[in-house]
Amino acid sequence: MIEITDDAPLEEVAAVSSASVEASVQPNTAQPLPSEVTQPVFSNDPIVIIGSGHSGYQLAAALRAQSETVAITVFTADDGALYSKPALSNALVMNKDGDALQSESALEWESRLNIRVYPHTRVEQINRANSTLHTSIGKYAYSRLVLATGASPIEIPIEGDRSWVMSVNDLVDYRRFRAELQDKKRIAILGDGLIGCEFANDLIESGYEVTVIGLGQWPMERLIPQQLGESLQSALADRGVQWALQDSITRIEPRSESSAVLHLNSGKQIEADLVLSAVGLKPNVSLAERAGLEVGRGIKVNQFGQTSDENIYSLGDCVETEQGWQPYIAPINQMIPSVAKSLLGDVAPISLTPTPVIVKTPILPLTIFPVAAEEQGQWYIETQADELTAAFYSPEGAMLGFALLGRKVQSLRGPWLDQLSLKLSVA
């Protein structure tokens, strides 16, 4: 999916698949003060992590690196295989199938880290009163619990036959996607955002016919200004990508065993052999919500990664910090060391530093530092040769975000990030 500097966008950098979980309703508790967690007392029960995605795996590795003896258990609803999630949206052009993307099985990294991994296991209920999990294979106690439940693809309502629609959010999805592509040629991508553009780049460069259908006036409308979006659109169009913007699929009608007609809201009709939905992700918060934890867009955590229950932490693209929802890999990676220390009793506050997102569109390279939706300000765009730079400034003159479109202007990434960091520290 997404990539941040070297990573990504639960749309996305080294990662693994996320578990889907549900839980029971439990009474809410007050958010702990820092003084309340400086001298924790733990039982001998294991630290339990729910989810074997990037955040779940990396946290388990960080815990083991800091303690050779602490008991660690991971529950995951999938097979727990370790793989690089960012590669999902550009693996085709690299000619990598699911086996090539997988680096270790659950059994292999379980043995290497000396932990316990339960694959294909769902957590059905959390009993916070006695620190017990009810799972599909029985009851398990925990001393500290980490919710690394990830995010799931958003599904928009479409009439007709939805069997033509699929999403790619983990390795299992990707294996199925590769299998479906074997006899397909015309691929419609539903979603003109970051992930949709990455898949459009990958598919068109791999020889498929690609049509992108999206609600925006230009690609990645929420992340980059119009001039840059239209330039990216033109670059992909020059390679053969077709665009149906300010539009959406209302109904899918099978035409044959191998193709379907997509009826769009505008009245247009598009023939396709497969529809790849990339309209965004939603944090998996039902476990936390039904357990009585404080939830907003994501699972709310304090500066230590704790939820409103001091013995339950959360990490990954299911999390919402004071800075908002955290779907990208860089902030997740920045949170892991502090959360690991706090889980082991060495309470450490999380420090998030600005990190740009590198969009995987090598046809026309793009780096962005996203601007929060609530920020007030204006984009200032400059042309350098055939490339574009855009900086977003607040009314007070502070740089709040930027976008760099083109190969040569990527050299500005470091200096602009320094300028952004300076403005943030002064603020």
LOZALO-562965 format. One record per residue (C-alpha): residue in three letters; x, y, z. Coordinates in steps of 0.25 Angstrom, whole numbers, plus 5000, padded with zeros to 4 digits. Layout:
% residues N
alaXYZ ...
//
This chain:
% residues 427
met500050005000 ile500750135005 glu502250175007 ile502850275017 thr504250305014 asp504750165014 asp503350115017 ala501850155016 pro499750165020 leu499550045028 glu499350105010 glu500750055015 val502649975019 ala503149855024 ala501949785030 val501049675031 ser499649645031 ser498649695041 ala497649615050 ser496149645050 val495649645064 glu494349665072 ala494149685087 ser493149705098 val492649835105 gln493449865118 pro493349985127 asn494150105123 thr495350155132 ala496050295133 gln497250325125 pro498450295133 leu499350415138 pro500850395136 ser501050385151 glu500150265151 val500950185141 thr502350215146 gln502450095156 pro501649985149 val501349855156 phe501149735146 ser500649595148 asn501449475142 asp500449465131 pro501049495117 ile500949625109 val499949595098 ile499849655085 ile498649645076 gly499049655062 ser500249605054 gly500349725044 his501549815043 ser501349885057 gly501049755064 tyr502249685059 gln503149795061 leu502749815075 ala502949675078 ala504349685072 ala504649815080 leu504149745093 arg505049625091 ala506249715088 gln506049785101 ser505649665110 glu506149515108 thr505149465118 val503849535117 ala502749445112 ile502049495099 thr500849435092 val500249485078 phe498849455073 thr498549475059 ala497349435050 asp498249405038 asp499449315036 gly500349415042 ala501349415031 leu502349525031 tyr502449605018 ser502749745013 lys501349815012 pro501849935004 ala502249844993 leu500849804990 ser500549924982 asn501849904973 ala502049754973 leu501549724959 val502549814952 met503649744961 asn503049604956 lys502849564971 asp501749464975 gly501249444989 asp502349344992 ala503449444987 leu502849544997 gln502749455009 ser504049455017 glu503649365029 ser502549275033 ala501849295047 leu502649175052 glu503949225047 trp503849365054 glu503249305066 ser504449215068 arg505449325065 leu504849425075 asn504549315085 ile503049355086 arg501749285084 val500849315072 tyr499449265070 pro499149275055 his497649265050 thr497149305064 arg496149415067 val496049495080 glu494549495082 gln494449565096 ile495249635106 asn494949625120 arg495749745126 ala495249715140 asn496149595141 ser497149625129 thr496649505121 leu496449485106 his495349395101 thr495849345087 ser495349245077 ile496249135083 gly496049165098 lys496349265109 tyr497649335112 ala498149425122 tyr499049555120 ser499849645128 arg499849755118 leu499049755105 val499349825092 leu498349845081 ala499049845068 thr497749815060 gly498149895048 ala497149955038 ser496249895027 pro495849945013 ile494550035012 glu493449965004 ile492550064997 pro491150014993 ile491049964979 glu489849894973 gly489949764965 asp491049664965 arg492149704975 ser492849574972 trp493649654962 val494249744973 met495449714982 ser496349794991 val497849774994 asn498149805008 asp499049685012 leu499849565007 val498549475006 asp497849584998 tyr499049594989 arg499149444986 arg497749444982 phe497949574973 arg499149504966 ala498249384963 glu497149464958 leu498049544949 gln498549414941 asp497449424931 lys497049574932 lys497449694924 arg496549814927 ile496649854941 ala495749964947 ile496350034960 leu495250094969 gly495950204976 asp496850324971 gly497650334984 leu499050294988 ile498850144987 gly497950154975 cys499050234968 glu500150134972 phe499350014967 ala499150094954 asn500650114952 asp500949964955 leu499849904946 ile500049994934 glu501549974935 ser501249824936 gly500449824922 tyr499049834927 glu497949924922 val497650014934 thr496450114937 val496450194950 ile495050234955 gly495050334966 leu494150444972 gly495350554972 gln495450664962 trp496950614961 pro497750494966 met498050504981 glu497250624983 arg497250624998 leu498750614998 ile499350704987 pro498850834980 gln498150834966 gln499350864958 leu500150754963 gly499050654963 glu498750684948 ser500250664945 leu500250534951 gln498950494944 ser499550534931 ala500850454933 leu500050334936 ala499150364924 asp500350374915 arg500650224919 gly499250184916 val498450204928 gln496950244926 trp496250334936 ala494850344940 leu494850454951 gln493750514959 asp493050384956 ser492750254963 ile492250114961 thr490750094964 arg490549954958 ile491249844952 glu490649754941 pro491349624937 arg491549624922 ser492149484921 glu492849394930 ser494149474929 ser493649614928 ala492649714933 val492049854930 leu492249964941 his491150064941 leu491650194946 asn490850304953 ser491050394941 gly490350294932 lys491650244925 gln491950094924 ile493350034925 glu493649894922 ala494649824931 asp495149684935 leu495349724950 val495149834959 leu496149874969 ser495549954981 ala496550054987 val495650154993 gly496350165007 leu496450095020 lys495650095033 pro496350065046 asn495849935053 val495349995066 ser494149895069 leu495049815079 ala495349945087 glu494050005085 arg493249895090 ala494249875102 gly493850015106 leu495150075102 glu495250225097 val495050225082 gly495050335072 arg495450315058 gly496450215063 ile496750155077 lys497150275085 val498450265093 asn499250355102 gln500750395101 phe501150255105 gly500250185095 gln499350145106 thr497850135104 ser496850185114 asp497150055121 glu498550065127 asn498849915124 ile498449925110 tyr499249995099 ser499050015084 leu499950025072 gly499850035057 asp498850085047 cys497750065057 val498250175066 glu497950315068 thr498850405076 glu498750555080 gln499250575066 gly498150495059 trp497950365052 gln499350295049 pro499250215036 tyr500650235032 ile501850145035 ala502850255040 pro502050295052 ile501750145055 asn503250115055 gln503450245064 met502450195074 ile502950045075 pro504250075084 ser503450155094 val502350065095 ala503249945097 lys503950015108 ser502650055115 leu502149915114 leu503449865121 gly503249965132 asp504250075127 val503150175124 ala503550255112 pro502750365105 ile502550355090 ser503250465081 leu502750475067 thr503550555057 pro503150595043 thr503350495032 pro502950505018 val502250405010 ile502850344997 val501850314987 lys502150194979 thr501850254965 pro503250234958 ile502650284945 leu502650424952 pro503250414966 leu502450484977 thr502850524991 ile501750585001 phe501750635015 pro500250625017 val499450755022 ala498450725033 ala497050745028 glu496750855038 glu497950935035 gln497751075030 gly498651135019 gln499051135005 trp499851054995 tyr501051124988 ile501451054975 glu502751074967 thr503151004954 gln504650964952 ala504850914938 asp503750814936 glu503550784951 leu502750844962 thr502850884976 ala501750924985 ala501850975000 phe500650995009 tyr500851115018 ser499951155030 pro499451305030 glu500651325040 gly501651285030 ala501951145036 met502151025026 leu501150925030 gly501350825018 phe501950805004 ala501950724991 leu503050694982 leu502650644968 gly503850604958 arg505150534959 lys506150654961 val505250724972 gln505350604981 ser506650664985 leu505950774993 arg505250665002 gly506350685013 pro506450835013 trp504950855013 leu504750745024 asp505750825032 gln504950955030 leu503650885034 ser504350825046 leu504850965050 lys503451035048 leu502850925057 ser503850935068 val503651085068 ala502151065069 
//
